[in-house]
Amino acid sequence: MKTTLFIIGVIWLFLWEILRVYFIMPFPGSQQMNSVHWAYWIGRNILWLRLIGLVLVCYPIVYFFIQKQLLPKILAAVLGIAYIVVFYLFNYQYEADKMFYQPKHQLFANSADDSTNTRQLVIGVVINQEAKAYPLQMIGYHHQIVDTIGNTPVIITYCTVCRTGRVYSSFVNGKNESFRLVGMDHFNAMFEDATTKSWWGQATGEAIAGALQGHKLKELPSNQLTLAAWLRQYPNSFILQPDPSFKKQYADLNGYDKGTVKSSLEKRDSGSWHPKSWVVGVVQNGTAKAYDWNTFVHQQIINDICNNQPVVLVLEEDTASFHVFNRILNGHVFHFQKNVNNTFMDSITHSVWNMDGECIEGSEKGSKLQPVQVYQEFWHSWKTFHPGTGRYEE
């Protein structure tokens, strides 16, 4: 009976320590299941679960050590050491916020003092006329950058395993909230707020577990493009600088911009419509649509309709920066074709438009197309977090 009780207690202790982290980290099979609520429940009750396990094993351990037999003592000691190892690994090594840290020194430079390669991809944000750019290679490691732009507190988030960049207001229920990286849900980064301990999905900004489940963070407009393309539009922008404390971590993401990074979770599938193929995603009035990156690069400009909204997707000559605009202007639906010198032309007035959506030549000169929020991410992420999404076909 005592041996049976000891075995049950040991299994109990090991099981909950492992499952608490397994369900929310990219272990084999863990991200294919809907396990967030299990993980959340375990995390909220882990102290009680540990206490139950310790109660189950304490009496058998005392009994083993007062007996003369050596084998039970050795077995109890070995399993005790094994539990300590598992406890350490799953509480101090495998947890997300023990692997990915926030910058220790958050520094910015203006374009004149910046040494960032202008071909690098950035997430660009403008609020109240203040512009800032955040290289993917940096925010990809940190997962979030807590900042203030135009006197507005924001969190710049990025998940390299989904290739999703999102910018959110950090206000929750009227309070400027802080978040920590807690794990993943279907390969997407997940954050926990400090006040209610609710868990929030990075790709959607929605609380998926906890007291605030169903609430959403306010998303703010952002662009993913090369630093050169960003500075063309916002020459006075500030650029996030590398934190010297994380040189190795940034170096591990060399090649991420082009999808050639070594990690199998982050490396691009060069084919179309595979799990890690790149897509461009657009949402109009609650309806999502995905555009294959290979098709986009081939066509360079795509005139389409998303949920009855005419849109145009344009790719810059660097084949990395892209934009989406509403094709309706002054009550007319425009159709565009690619032009030379990083411009495009409409078929109605034959006016010339630049990549910022501004008409620079022709009868529409001075007009500006309305930008549409657009994302580039892995196909597996887009279809998971936009169920029922449409697909653009040539």
Solvent accessible surface area in square Angstrom, and as a share of the most:
residue,aa,sasa,rsa
1,M,179,0.80
2,K,59,0.25
3,T,73,0.42
4,T,72,0.42
5,L,47,0.23
6,F,4,0.02
7,I,85,0.43
8,I,86,0.44
9,G,0,0.00
10,V,20,0.12
11,I,103,0.52
12,W,71,0.25
13,L,10,0.05
14,F,43,0.18
15,L,79,0.39
16,W,34,0.12
17,E,0,0.00
18,I,60,0.30
19,L,41,0.20
20,R,28,0.10
21,V,3,0.01
22,Y,48,0.18
23,F,26,0.11
24,I,13,0.07
25,M,13,0.06
26,P,51,0.32
27,F,58,0.24
28,P,121,0.76
29,G,38,0.37
30,S,1,0.00
31,Q,5,0.02
32,Q,125,0.55
33,M,81,0.36
34,N,131,0.67
35,S,5,0.03
36,V,11,0.06
37,H,103,0.46
38,W,149,0.52
39,A,1,0.00
40,Y,33,0.12
41,W,120,0.42
42,I,0,0.00
43,G,19,0.19
44,R,106,0.39
45,N,41,0.21
46,I,18,0.09
47,L,130,0.65
48,W,170,0.60
49,L,12,0.06
50,R,41,0.15
51,L,91,0.45
52,I,81,0.41
53,G,0,0.00
54,L,80,0.40
55,V,98,0.56
56,L,42,0.21
57,V,7,0.04
58,C,70,0.42
59,Y,127,0.48
60,P,0,0.00
61,I,58,0.30
62,V,90,0.51
63,Y,73,0.28
64,F,16,0.07
65,F,100,0.42
66,I,123,0.63
67,Q,56,0.25
68,K,198,0.84
69,Q,108,0.48
70,L,120,0.60
71,L,133,0.66
72,P,38,0.24
73,K,48,0.20
74,I,83,0.42
75,L,84,0.42
76,A,6,0.04
77,A,49,0.38
78,V,84,0.48
79,L,48,0.24
80,G,34,0.32
81,I,108,0.55
82,A,34,0.27
83,Y,34,0.13
84,I,116,0.59
85,V,75,0.43
86,V,22,0.13
87,F,62,0.26
88,Y,108,0.41
89,L,53,0.26
90,F,22,0.09
91,N,18,0.09
92,Y,116,0.44
93,Q,77,0.34
94,Y,73,0.28
95,E,29,0.13
96,A,3,0.03
97,D,33,0.17
98,K,68,0.29
99,M,83,0.37
100,F,63,0.26
101,Y,107,0.41
102,Q,71,0.31
103,P,25,0.16
104,K,140,0.59
105,H,98,0.44
106,Q,66,0.29
107,L,97,0.48
108,F,57,0.24
109,A,17,0.13
110,N,62,0.32
111,S,47,0.30
112,A,94,0.73
113,D,109,0.56
114,D,25,0.13
115,S,107,0.69
116,T,22,0.13
117,N,71,0.36
118,T,63,0.36
119,R,187,0.68
120,Q,38,0.17
121,L,8,0.04
122,V,0,0.00
123,I,4,0.02
124,G,0,0.00
125,V,1,0.01
126,V,53,0.31
127,I,25,0.13
128,N,111,0.57
129,Q,180,0.80
130,E,54,0.24
131,A,9,0.07
132,K,18,0.08
133,A,0,0.00
134,Y,0,0.00
135,P,0,0.00
136,L,0,0.00
137,Q,33,0.15
138,M,10,0.04
139,I,0,0.00
140,G,2,0.02
141,Y,13,0.05
142,H,2,0.01
143,H,15,0.07
144,Q,3,0.01
145,I,0,0.00
146,V,80,0.46
147,D,18,0.09
148,T,65,0.38
149,I,0,0.00
150,G,7,0.07
151,N,146,0.75
152,T,34,0.20
153,P,31,0.19
154,V,0,0.00
155,I,3,0.02
156,I,0,0.00
157,T,1,0.01
158,Y,0,0.00
159,C,1,0.00
160,T,5,0.03
161,V,16,0.09
162,C,0,0.00
163,R,0,0.00
164,T,0,0.00
165,G,7,0.07
166,R,4,0.01
167,V,0,0.00
168,Y,5,0.02
169,S,12,0.08
170,S,2,0.02
171,F,93,0.39
172,V,14,0.08
173,N,114,0.59
174,G,70,0.67
175,K,105,0.44
176,N,81,0.42
177,E,14,0.06
178,S,65,0.42
179,F,17,0.07
180,R,93,0.34
181,L,12,0.06
182,V,13,0.08
183,G,1,0.01
184,M,18,0.08
185,D,22,0.11
186,H,45,0.20
187,F,43,0.18
188,N,1,0.01
189,A,2,0.01
190,M,0,0.00
191,F,7,0.03
192,E,8,0.03
193,D,1,0.00
194,A,55,0.43
195,T,73,0.42
196,T,44,0.26
197,K,87,0.37
198,S,0,0.00
199,W,8,0.03
200,W,4,0.01
201,G,8,0.08
202,Q,2,0.01
203,A,7,0.05
204,T,44,0.26
205,G,0,0.00
206,E,55,0.25
207,A,1,0.00
208,I,38,0.19
209,A,0,0.00
210,G,23,0.23
211,A,85,0.66
212,L,16,0.08
213,Q,101,0.45
214,G,47,0.45
215,H,88,0.39
216,K,134,0.57
217,L,16,0.08
218,K,141,0.60
219,E,68,0.30
220,L,19,0.09
221,P,101,0.64
222,S,9,0.06
223,N,53,0.27
224,Q,13,0.06
225,L,1,0.00
226,T,7,0.04
227,L,1,0.00
228,A,51,0.40
229,A,4,0.03
230,W,3,0.01
231,L,31,0.15
232,R,106,0.39
233,Q,60,0.27
234,Y,64,0.25
235,P,82,0.51
236,N,132,0.68
237,S,0,0.00
238,F,83,0.35
239,I,0,0.00
240,L,4,0.02
241,Q,33,0.15
242,P,70,0.44
243,D,2,0.01
244,P,84,0.53
245,S,52,0.34
246,F,9,0.04
247,K,145,0.62
248,K,145,0.61
249,Q,59,0.26
250,Y,18,0.07
251,A,50,0.39
252,D,84,0.43
253,L,15,0.07
254,N,92,0.47
255,G,33,0.32
256,Y,1,0.00
257,D,29,0.15
258,K,157,0.66
259,G,3,0.03
260,T,90,0.52
261,V,2,0.01
262,K,196,0.83
263,S,42,0.27
264,S,88,0.57
265,L,63,0.32
266,E,24,0.11
267,K,97,0.41
268,R,58,0.21
269,D,50,0.26
270,S,87,0.56
271,G,26,0.25
272,S,43,0.28
273,W,50,0.18
274,H,86,0.39
275,P,81,0.51
276,K,53,0.23
277,S,1,0.00
278,W,15,0.05
279,V,0,0.00
280,V,0,0.00
281,G,0,0.00
282,V,0,0.00
283,V,56,0.32
284,Q,25,0.11
285,N,117,0.60
286,G,74,0.71
287,T,60,0.35
288,A,12,0.09
289,K,36,0.15
290,A,0,0.00
291,Y,0,0.00
292,D,5,0.02
293,W,10,0.04
294,N,50,0.26
295,T,19,0.11
296,F,1,0.00
297,V,52,0.30
298,H,143,0.64
299,Q,55,0.24
300,Q,71,0.31
301,I,21,0.10
302,I,2,0.01
303,N,34,0.17
304,D,22,0.11
305,I,95,0.48
306,C,1,0.01
307,N,53,0.27
308,N,129,0.66
309,Q,50,0.22
310,P,11,0.07
311,V,0,0.00
312,V,0,0.00
313,L,0,0.00
314,V,0,0.00
315,L,1,0.00
316,E,6,0.03
317,E,104,0.47
318,D,64,0.33
319,T,69,0.40
320,A,27,0.21
321,S,0,0.00
322,F,4,0.02
323,H,11,0.05
324,V,3,0.02
325,F,7,0.03
326,N,29,0.15
327,R,17,0.06
328,I,75,0.38
329,L,23,0.11
330,N,116,0.59
331,G,71,0.68
332,H,111,0.50
333,V,77,0.45
334,F,4,0.02
335,H,95,0.42
336,F,2,0.01
337,Q,101,0.45
338,K,50,0.21
339,N,42,0.21
340,V,104,0.60
341,N,122,0.62
342,N,34,0.18
343,T,15,0.09
344,F,0,0.00
345,M,44,0.19
346,D,0,0.00
347,S,55,0.35
348,I,91,0.46
349,T,44,0.25
350,H,120,0.54
351,S,0,0.00
352,V,16,0.09
353,W,0,0.00
354,N,30,0.15
355,M,2,0.01
356,D,18,0.09
357,G,0,0.00
358,E,68,0.30
359,C,5,0.03
360,I,77,0.39
361,E,106,0.48
362,G,41,0.40
363,S,93,0.60
364,E,31,0.14
365,K,141,0.60
366,G,70,0.67
367,S,27,0.18
368,K,99,0.42
369,L,2,0.01
370,Q,120,0.53
371,P,77,0.48
372,V,18,0.11
373,Q,53,0.24
374,V,11,0.06
375,Y,25,0.10
376,Q,6,0.03
377,E,0,0.00
378,F,0,0.00
379,W,16,0.06
380,H,27,0.12
381,S,0,0.00
382,W,0,0.00
383,K,90,0.38
384,T,57,0.33
385,F,39,0.16
386,H,36,0.16
387,P,113,0.71
388,G,84,0.81
389,T,24,0.14
390,G,30,0.29
391,R,105,0.38
392,Y,36,0.14
393,E,108,0.49
394,E,142,0.63
